[in-house]
Amino acid sequence: MAHAKSKYSHINSFHALQTLQVGTHNYQYFSLPKAAERLGDLSKLPKSLKVLLENLLRFEDNHTVTSAHIHAIADWLKQKTSEQEIQYRPARVLMQDFTGVPAVVDLAAMRAAVAKAGQNPDKINPLSPVDLVIDHSVMVDHFASSHAFHDNVEIEMQRNAERYQFLRWGQSAFNNFSVVPPGTGICHQVNLEYLAQAVWTAEDDGQTFAFPDTLVGTDSHTTMINGLGVLGWGVGGIEAEAAMLGQPISMLIPEVIGFKLTGKLPEGITATDLVLTITQMLRKKGVVGKFVEFYGDGLADLPLADRATIANMAPEYGATCGFFPIDEVTLGYLRLTGRQPERIALVEAYSQAQGLWRNAGDEPEFTDSLSLDMSSVQACLAGPKRPQDRVLLSNVAKTFDEVLELSIKPAKQDKEKLENEGGGTAVAAQTASVQNDAPSCTLNGEHFELKHGDVVISAITSCTNTSNPSVMLAAGLLAKKAIEKGLQRKPWVKSSLAPGSKVVTDYLDAAGLTPYLNQLGYQLVGYGCTTCIGNSGPLPEVIEEAIQCHDLNVASVLSGNRNFEGRVHPLVKTNWLASPPLVIAFGLAGTIRIDLTTEPLATNDQGEAIYLKDIWPTTEEITTALRQVNTAMFHREYAQVFEGDASWKAIQIPESQTYAWDDTSTYIQHPPFFAGIDQPPAPIDNIVDARILAVLGDSVTTDHISPAGNIKKDSPAGRYLQAHGVEPKDFNSYGSRRGNHEVMMRGTFANIRIKNEMLGGEEGGNTIHIPSGEKLAIYDAAMRYQQEHTPLLIIAGKEYGTGSSRDWAAKGTNLLGVKAVIAESFERIHRSNLVGMGVLPLQFVDGQTRQSLNLTGREIISISGLSDHLQPHQSLQVHVKRDDGSRDQFEVLCRIDTLNEVEYFKAGGILHYVLRHLIAS
């Protein structure tokens, strides 16, 4: 693997290398129309596949990319699918700090390993540009005050001083590595508004090459940039690190699902309503591991910000990407956001020359397709725990009541059991809970009762919607009308506004809407993901006590993209995704148990019932407000995007090629992954006499496997931190502790909402140690199994690993001693991450499940068929020894999907593979 600057294809077997003149500039490029003279007609190829084809033409080397790979994409049109593996090289890498810190920790550890091997640690350096945006660390500790932003940022800097010092060291130690400091914006919004160029350029051999802007990101919502015609998707930090170090991304040429958009959104319907509708449709269709490409003449009137909102949610509908082609709307957005005129001219000329430009009536050929007339979209939310579960606004209360009834039934049963056993005070407590005995609370001098369904968090947050001026301005307009009607948010509602960039603050100020948002308690709390990533901060103490003492099922409403169990706040059981104006509306109502289409939001001081329709902004009002968004705002806010404030600049950093690890740090520790890297990897062998660590159900997310938010005081991670002198108030979050493997392995499978079927579905990260029968935290059980030299397995249902591209969900699984995960199906990124960490993903076949095979978790499992001759999609045999001595066996499909992945697995993981090659060279 060469460390020198990469060279573009000099093989050029399809004679595609051409010159494109734009103004006075000449660019070298690999022409798709020229290649088509030898490949055949490519005009009907989906535009997203054209981007992949150009990538292969540019990197043709007769080794990682051959003419057969290039022909395979052209031949895709025959069957609209392909089994061909290709090697794809994105132009750049995007990171956020939760995933970026462990990635830089890995790079630092790799440098240490290279130095230990007696070689130059500078061998470990990104070969492609890497931008890391610090956006996941700010928490909503303070809210509804004029000093909330200042106080939250101050606390953020204090909490994360070690992490930020480490990132600043990385910025100085590594080439091609830039850090956008905290308090700037969300990585995807910074990417959309500033970093992305739609067409990228690079110097090589004294010439300027032009090619599509492409990237991978260590956050699953990297797909947001697809709205700008940029092909990008989320990968785990493991895969991103390999890409940084020059390793191509191994992938199968995907199926492409076309999504045709026609018509226009009706009056009063937002982009959020549209994206929740699309998410539900595509989840139902089944697009996991596939590209989705949007087309149709409805795109002509679909703003770029709306496209980005739809593309952002690709992980929620399960697709690898949600791609929009380049057209006049794209160019208009590039102009608005202050891209250079020369670049905009290049984007237009290049995309037209390459057949990447959207023309009216374009109908590419797809594997399959579906369509939506946007005029049919209705107001909606998604919840209570999955983003694909769309609920019409009129049905939200009914849906919540159904969920509540399900949660109350066990309580009723427990009450009856207690009565039969002569329960006393326990019966009284259960009776109060079942009958919804509402506790009386006093907060800031206001008295109220807190009830099931009350909204305790109302948060405008997350890249999905804060990148979209139309919905943000709609929220401001709704706030203005609410104040004018004499409304105020309910006192039990924790309200917050966390924009995705400083530009949002500029245009809300310019439109005169900030004072109204402030009056309702939606003051600026920070520029970052906040509530959507679980950084919602604590609820007022009186609220938390009421929820816990009375077992209340309360709600959050947020403008985010994720509402998984236990993610937003550990005490909030139901979480609802909504547009920013609806977030405020539910903050005014104070409850989710309301039909906002027919019932009044609230009554003002004059006794007047105010309905949602009375304060909902018109399309004309939003359009007028949108005129305040101007190019000067983007120029001003991004002029010094990498500079940071005085606190950032004051961070002292050591100047050294290798990192000086501090054994006392509870944030950054030298990880154990590369121990023994100078020795040959152990041969692949069968798994013998393994125990099952957990039996899990469907839709287990990476949040369940590796939580990002709250660390419980009495959890293994909490006990570790306290043993190292950290008080619970300073625990911070799992996400912020990802540079410390000791915390993260203790946090693996520690989500308070995870349900291990070995414990009858009881919530919490516990298991049964076999054969002792002792109930233990999963981490504690795993450590005991390691002492007993017992390999471990995880058994799961459908869609295992949905959600964030969280490499610690695979790293933690590895460190617990899990050798394989057997599931009904895997989400794309997590399957790849498991392989990248040397954990075997295996899939049930022939409709079999853990239930049909009667797997209880008490079995001894062996897996045969593993050897150094392992092949992609190989069948393996699972041998089961049950408690009663009986034996059984079944077949599973090995979900190592490509030959490259086989090589990674043999090496112990993708980074081990890369590092071994670097040391060998």
Secondary structure, 3 states (H helix, E strand, C coil): CCCCCCCCCCCCCCCCEEEEEECCEEEEEECHHHHHHHHCCCCCCCHHHHHHHHHHHHCCCCCCCCHHHHHHHHHHHHHCCCCCEEEECCCEEEEEHHHHHHHHHHHHHHHHHHHHCCCCHHHCCCCCCEEEECCCCCCCCCCCCCCHHHHHHHHHHHHCHHHHHHHHHHHHHCCCEEEECCCCECHHHHHHHHHCCCEEEEEECCEEEEEECEEEECCHHHHHHHHHCCEEEECCHHHHHHHHCCCCEEEECCCEEEEEEECCCCCCCCHHHHHHHHHHHHHHHCCCCCEEEEECHHHHHCCHHHHHHHHHCHHHHCCCEEECCECHHHHHHHHHCCCCHHHHHHHHHHHHHCCCECCCCCCCCCCEEEEEEHHHCCCEEECCCCCCCEEEHHHHHHHHHHHHHHHHHHHHHHHHHHHHCCCCHHHHHHHHHHCCCCCEEEECCEEEECCCCEEEEEEECCHHHHCCHHHHHHHHHHHHHHHHCCCCCCCCCEEEECCCEHHHHHHHHHCCCHHHHHHCCCCECCCCCHHHHCCCCCCCHHHHHHHHHCCCCCEEEECCCCCCCCCCCCCCCEEEECCHHHHHHHHHHCECCCCCCCCCCEECCCCCEECHHHHCCCHHHHHHHHCCCCHHHHHHHHCCCCCCCHHHHCCCCCCCCCCCCCCCCCCCCCCCCCCCCCCCCCCCCCEEEEEEEEECCCCCEHHHHCCCCECCCCCHHHHHHHHCCCCHHHCCECHHHCCCHHHHHHHCCCCCCCECHHHCCCECCEEEECCCCEEEEHHHHHHHHHHCCCCEEEECCCCECECCCCHHHHHHHHHCCEEEEEECCECHHHHHHHHHCCCEEEEECCCCCCCCCCCCCCCEEEEECCCCCCCCCCEEEEEEECCCCCEEEEEEEECCCCHHHHHHHHHCCHHHHHHHHHHHC
